[in-house]
């Protein structure tokens, strides 16, 4: 079974430059997304720096 992904069409006024996806998100959600992304990056860096053990 293949599902289709629907994309909403956003009307753009001719005199207004188009905004990218990031600018369409409200500032509160932008801050939350940046906080989450920074935590994920920090966790990946800590996991990479942790010594591996067991299989050697």
C-alpha positions in Angstrom: 0.0 0.0 0.0 1.4 3.4 -0.9 0.1 6.5 0.8 0.2 10.0 -0.7 1.6 12.9 1.2 -0.5 16.0 0.8 1.2 19.4 0.8 -0.9 22.4 1.7 -0.8 25.2 -0.7 0.2 28.5 0.7 -1.0 31.6 -1.1 1.8 34.2 -1.7 1.0 37.8 -2.3 2.8 39.1 -5.4 4.3 42.1 -3.6 5.5 40.0 -0.7 8.6 37.9 -1.0 8.1 34.3 -0.3 9.1 33.0 3.1 11.0 29.8 3.7 9.7 27.1 6.0 11.7 28.3 9.0 10.1 31.8 8.8 6.6 30.3 8.6 7.1 28.8 12.1 6.1 31.0 15.0 9.1 32.3 17.2 8.1 30.1 20.2 8.2 26.9 18.1 11.5 28.1 16.5 13.1 28.4 20.0 11.8 25.0 21.0 13.1 23.4 17.8 16.5 24.9 18.4 16.6 23.7 22.0 15.7 20.2 21.0 18.3 20.2 18.2 21.0 21.4 20.4 20.2 18.7 23.0 20.3 16.0 20.3 23.7 17.3 19.0 25.1 17.4 22.5 24.0 13.8 23.2 25.5 12.6 19.9 28.8 14.3 20.8 28.9 12.8 24.3 28.1 9.3 22.9 30.9 9.7 20.3 33.4 10.7 23.0 32.4 7.9 25.4 34.9 5.0 25.3 33.7 1.9 23.6 33.9 -1.3 25.5 33.2 -5.0 25.4 33.9 -6.3 21.9 37.7 -5.9 21.9 
